[in-house]
């Protein structure tokens, strides 16, 4: 007997993306569970062309995973695939999924799938964007989201494996989309969780957090290899950290004046520390890119 596969999609105002997503399921899905988050466009009309199992739920942009978990409870397949409207399954991935779930002796309860993130029209192949494994395929009843954070991963009880073929993720297509999600969803959720954990901030975090995020994504995670796209995305990541800091400052401290004595000199010290960190990673990167000149760059790094 063929193993039954259910695909669960939760979407809100996705009329521009949803049809291609649903078309990519043609040779795989035995059942499509579509959870509509009270869309105001033609999303539901399009979804009706592919499934009659459509459920309407209130939109919750800060905790998107509530409606995904709801969709999982409606699935009847042996295996469930959790998919977003801006994601596509490729023919090779479809074949791999079907082959994988038909292994009756498998003890694995879930599989992570790599994602090709297409951002501003380009496949981003470094930093946090590749291979960007996400756990999306799991045995029914074995997986769910914790519903604590918008960035959380789907959790599966038991052994988890990895698939080789990637799905396509048409991620941010415009700057407005990036900034809107950063502001309305991601930093909101992260701020709420930061406050729930009772954590505190200091004034210098306004410098340290953005610097650390830029250094991590551009140098350590090799974002520079994606060229201008990688640079802009790394700077956006630094901006994300600044917005996150400012929201915590607003909601925890009510914009309390945290200015230390000798503010200018203290700020200069912080920027000097950041400059040293950036200098260190500049030379680490140069040594990695030019091994033959490693000794030369080591000597240069020691010079002030």
N, C-alpha and C positions, 0 to 999 in steps of 0.2 A: 504494500500500500504506500502511495506517495505521501511523503511528509508534507503537512499543510503549513503554509507560511502566511502569517498575517502582517500587514504593514500598517503602522499607526502614524498618522500625520495630524499635528495640531497646527492650525494656521489662523492668521488674522490679516485681512486686507491684502491677499497675495494673488490677485487676479493676473498680475503680470508674470508670475513665476510658477504658479501651481500646475498649469497644464503640462508643461514639459517634465515636471517632477512626476506626475501621475503616468505620463506616457512611458517613462523609463522603467515602470514597474510591470509593463505589459507581459513579459515572459517569466515573471517570478511570482507576483502576488496572487494567492488563492483567495485572499480577502483583504479589503482595504477599509480600515476604520478611520473615518475623517471627523476630527473634532474641530468645529468652527468656533472661533472666539468672538462671536457676534460681529462678523465682518460687515462692512457697510458698502462693499463693492460687489463685483460679480464672482467672488471666490466660490461661494456655495453653488452657484449655477454651473460653474465649470466642473466642480467636484462631482456633481450629479451625473455627469457623462460617464464617470468611471466607477461609481459605487452608490448604493442606496443606504449604506450604513453611515449616516451622517448625524452627528450629535452637536447641539448648540450649547455652548458654555460661556459664562461671563469672561471677558478678557482680563488677564492679570499680568500686565507687562513686567512687574517686578519679580514675579515668581511664575515663569512660563511653564515650569515642569508639573504644576498641579494638574493642568489639563492633559498633559502627556500621560501621567499616571492614570488618569481617568480612562483615557483611550485604551491603555493596556488591559484594564478590567473588562473591556468589551470584546477583546480579541478572543477568537476560538481556535486559532492555529496552534500547532505544536511548537512553532518558533515565531517570535515577533521581531520585526525590524522597526526601529524608531527612526523616522525621517522628518526633515524639515522641508518646507516648500522650496527653498533655494538650493536643495541638494538633488543630485541625479545619480542613479545607478548606471554604470556602464555595462555593456554586454558581457565583458570578461568578468566583471564582479558578479553579475547575475549567475553566470555559470558556476563560479566558485562557491557562491552561497548555496545554490541548489545541491552541488556536489557535497558540500560540507555537512549540511543538515541531514543528508541521507546516509551518513555514517552511523548506523544504529549502535555500534559498539562504543561510540565516543562518550567520554566522561566529562567533556567540556560543556559548561552551561551557558557560555557567552563568548562572543568574539568582538575584538576591536577591529575597526576598519580605518585605514588611512584615508585622509581627505586631501584632495588638491584644492587649495584655496585660491580662487580667482578674485583678486582685489584690484580695483581700478583698471580692469582689463588685462591683468597679467597674472600668470601662475607664480605665486610667491613660494620659493623653494627653500627658504632658510628661516632662521629665527623660530618663533613659536608656531609658524604657519605650515611647516612640513617636517615630518609626515603627519602631524596632527592626528594621532590615533584617537578615535572615539568608540566607546563600547555601544554598538547599535543593534547587534544581533544577539538574541538570548532566548532561552527556553521559556515558554509561558509559565508564569508563576515564580520564576527565579530572579526577576530583576525589576527595579523601580528606581526613581529618583528620590533623594532624601528630602527634597523641598526645603532646603536651607539657604541655597545660594544660586543665583542665576547661572553661574559658571560651573556648577557642580556636574560631575560625571554620573552617568547611570551606573548603579551598583548592582552587581550580580552575586548571588550566593553560590559559591563553588568555584571550580576551575575556569579560567578565562584564557582563550587563545587569541591569535592574531591572523587576520586574513592578509593576503598579499596585494590584491588588486584594489585600487583606490576608488572612492566615490568622488564626484565632482561637486565642489561647493562654490556656488556663485555668491561669494561673500559681499563685502562692501562694493557697491557700484558707483557711489558718489560720495563726495566729502560730506554733504549734508546728511546722508544716511549714517555715515560713520559717527559724526558728532551727535546726531540725534540719539542713536543707540547708546553711545558713551554716556550721554547726559541722563536720558530717561530710564534706562534699564540697568546698565552695568554698574556705574558708579553709585546709583541709588541702592541697589542690592548690596554692594560691598560696604557702603556706609552703614546700612542698617545692621549688618552682621558685625562690623567693627564695634559699633556702639553696644550691641547686645553682649559682646564679649568683655565689655568694660575696659577696653584698651584706652590709652591716652596718647596725646601727641605733644610735640614741642615745636617751637617756632622754626627750628632748623630743619624739620622734616619737609618744609616747603621747598627746600633746596635738595636735601638728601634723597627723597623719594623719586623725584623726576630724574635726577642724575643717575641713580642706580638703575632705573628702568631703561633709560637710554643706553647706558653702557652695556647692560645685559643683552638687550635685543640687537643693537647695532654691532657691537664688537664680539662679546662672548658667544652669542648665538649666530654670529656671522650674517646679520641682516645686511651688511654692506655688499654682500655678493648679489643682492637683488637690485643693486644700483639705486637710482633715484627713488624708485618705489620703496626699497628697503630703508632708505634714509628718512623719507616722509613718514612711513609707518613707525619707525623708531622714535621720531619726534612726537608723533601722535601718542605713542605709549607714554612718553614723558609728560605730555599734556594730560593724559588720563590720570597719572599719579598726582599731578597738581590739582586737578578738579576734585579728585577723591580727598586730598588733604583739606581743601577749602570747604568741602561739604561737612567733613568731620568737625572742622574748626567752627563752622556755623552752628551745627546741631548739638555738639557737645559743650562748646565753650561760649556760644552766642556771640561770636566774633570778639571774645575777650582779648584785650590788648596784651599780648605775650612778649612784647618788645623787651629785650634784655638791656641792661646798662651797656654803654659803649656799643650801640647797635651796629654802627658802620664797621667798626673794627672786627666785631664778632661775625658779621656777614662776610667780610673779606676773608676771614679765616675759613669759613665754610666753603666759599667759592674756591679758595686755594686748595682745600682738601679735594674738592671735586675735580679741580684741574689736575691734581696729582693722580687721581684714579683714572681719569681719561688718558693722561700721558702714559701711564702704565699699560693700559689696554691698547693704546696706539702701537706701542713697541711690541707687545705680545702678538698683535695681529701682523705686524710687519715681519716678525720672526717666523710666524706660521706660514706666511705667504712667500717668504724668501729664505728658506733654510740655509742657503749658502752664505748668507750675510748675517747669520744669527749672532755671531760674536760681535760684529760691528754694531748691531742694534742694541745688544746688551750693554756695550760700552757707552753708546749714545744715551741710553736710558738712565745711566748713573750720573751723567752730567746734568747740572742744573742750569 
